[in-house]
Amino acid sequence: MDGPFATAFSLIASGDPALMQIIGLSLRVTLSAVVIACAVGLPLGAALALARFPGRGAVIVVFNALMGLPPVVAGLIVYLMLSRSGPLGSLALLFTPTAMVIAQTLLILPIVVSLTRSVVEDLWAEYREQLLSLGAGRLRAVPTLLWDGRVSLLTGVLAGFGRASAEVGAVLIVGGNIAGHTRTMTTAITLETARGNLGLAVALGIILMALTLTLNAAAWGAGQWARGRLG
């Protein structure tokens, strides 16, 4: 067991170019997906929490169900959309980082929407009378409610980031795991383990775990800071 770990730490310490390229692509793809999912999911979730319309309950159930969408199914959906015979085939996005961003966004979006809806619904129930007395209707209250629930929402965003960064199936289907082009940390770990190149696989695993721990520590710190201010 010493061999792979010694090699892994050597690759990390030396800043191996192949390792850095894989890490950089993984972060670009996942962060892009998180930003897009938040830009769409936060206002959509807030609107779903405050609006009242026929079929609202069904929409909520659908988004809750999509939180458990199997990654390979998400990858298959995006693949069919972007393949040559698909409706978006003319864009030639299949087996590109853009296709991987789309697939990961599809996985993260239901998490952001569902958590935002839950948080905003609770906050609206708590502060409704106060906001209405200040002249803030349902839609005008959205920015205030999102800001007030930012710590709870951060947890959902990190959950989405964690799901996307640890995902293999969807990005493998739409990205193809092409060296130097669409190879991410998770797909590289799968490939290098199968090849017996355990040093690189372990190095990527260490980086992935360190990234996850850092993000969760940041979220915990933000929560403690917010509770300290409120206290």
N, C-alpha and C positions, 0 to 999 in steps of 0.2 A: 504493500500500500504506500510505502514511502516514495516509490518512483514517480507515480502520477502526481502526487502532491508537490514533490520537489520540482518537477517540470512545470506544474501549474504556477507556482509562486515565482519561478524563474521567468516564465512568459509575462506574468503581470508586472514584475519588477523591471523588466527590460522594455516594457511597452511594445511588445511584439506587434508589428504592423497588421498582420492578419487578425489578431485578437482585437486590436483597436478599431479596425474597420467594421467588424461584426458588431461590436458594442455600439459604435456610433450609429450604424444603420438601425439597430434595434431601438435605440433611444429616439431617433428621429421619427421612425414609424409610429411607435407607441405614443409619444408626446403629441404628435400631429393628430392621431386618432382621439386622444383625450381632449385636446382643445376643440376639435370639431364637435365631439359628442357633448361637451359642456355648452358650447355656443348654441347648439340646437336643443339639448335636453333640459337645461336649466329653465329657460322661458317656457318651453313646452310643458314641463312638469308643473311649473307654477300655474300656468293657464289651466291645466287639467285639474289642479287642486281647487281653483276658485270658480271656474266656469260651471254652468249647469246647462246641459243639453241632452236631448234624447240619445241613448246609447252610451252615455258616459261610463256607466258601470262596465259595459262590455270592453270599452277601450282600456280601462284600468286593468281588467283581467288579462287582456292581451299583453299589455306591457309587463305585468307581473310574470306571466308565463314566459315571455321572451328573455327574462333575466336568466332562465335556465337553458337558453338555446344552445344546443350542442355546437361547439366550434366548427366541426366538420360540416354541419348543415349550413352554417353561415358561410363557410368557404365555398360550398357547393352552389349556394344561391348567387354569390358574387361571381363565381366562375361562369355560371350559365348566363348571367347578365353581360359579362365582358368577353365571352368567347366569340369567335368569328360569326357564328350563327345567332348570337344573342342581340338584344336591342341596342347595346352599347358597344358592339364589336368593332365598329368603325373607328373608335377612339384608340384602339390598340394599347389598352392598358393592362391586359393580362400579362402575368409574369413580370410585373414592375413593382417598385415600392408603393406607387399610388394604389394599386389593387390591394396591397396588404393593408394600407391605411383604411381603405373602404371596408374591408373585412373586419378589422379590429374596431372600427367605429360602430359597425352593426352589432358587435358584441357588447360594447360599452354603453351605447345609447339607452337601452332599456333600464340598465342599472341607474343611470343618472336621472332619467325621467321618473322612475318609480320612487326613488329615494326623495327627490325634490318634491314630488306630489305629497308624499307622506309628511315631510318636514313642514312644508308650507301650509298644509291643511291643519296641522296641530297649532302652528303659530297664529293662523287666522282665527281659529277657535278661541285662542287665548287673548288676542289683542284686537279682535274685531270691533268691539264697541269703542275702544279708544281711537282706533284708526278712523272709524266712521265719524266720530265726533270731531276729528281734525279735518274732515272733508276728503279723506282718502277712500275712494271706492275700491272695489275688488282689483281692477287692473292697475290703478295707481298705487296700490299697496304692494304690488309685486316686488319692486326694487327693495323696499324697506324689509319685507319678509325674507327675501333672499339674503340680504346683508345680515339680518338678525340670526339667520340659521346657518351662517357660513361655516361654523365649526362642524356641525353635523353633516353639512353638504360636502365638506372636505373629506370626511370619512368615505362617503359614497364615491367621490372622484378617485380616491386612492384605491378603493375596491375595484373600480373599473380599470385603473392603471395596472393593478396586480393581475387581474384576469387577462388583460391584453398582453402584458409582458411575459406571462407564463404560458401563453397559448402556442400550440404547435400546429394542430390540424388545419385551421383556416388559412394561415399564412403559407403553409406548405402547399396547399391546393392552388391558391391564386398566385403565389410567388415563385414556386418551383424550386426553392432552395439553390439558387444559382450563385456560385462562388463569386464574391466581389460585387454582386449586384442585388440579390434578394436573400442573402443568407443572414438570418438573425441568430440571437443567442440560443433560443430554444431549438430551432431546426438544426443548428450547428452541433449542439450537444447530442441530439439524436443521431446525426450522421457520424460524428467523430467517435461516439461510443460504439456504434456498429462497426466502424473501421478498426477499432482497437486503439485509437489515438486518444487515450484517456487523459493525457496531460492537458491538452487543449480543452477537452470536455470538462474536466475538473476546474480549470481556470475560469471558464465561462460560468459554471455553476457557482463558483465563489463570488464572482462579480454580480450575478443575478441575486444571490442571497443577500449580499451586502447592500445592493440597491433597495431591495424590499425592506430590510431592517432600517435603513436610513429614512425611507419614506414614512414608515410606521412610527419611528421615533419622532420625526418632525410633526406628524399628525397628533401624537400624544402630547408633545410639547405645546403645540398650538391650543389643544384642548385645556391643558393645565393653565396656560396663560390667560385664556378667555375666562375660565372659571375664577381665576384670581382677580381679574378685573371686575367681574360681576359680583364677587364676594366683597 
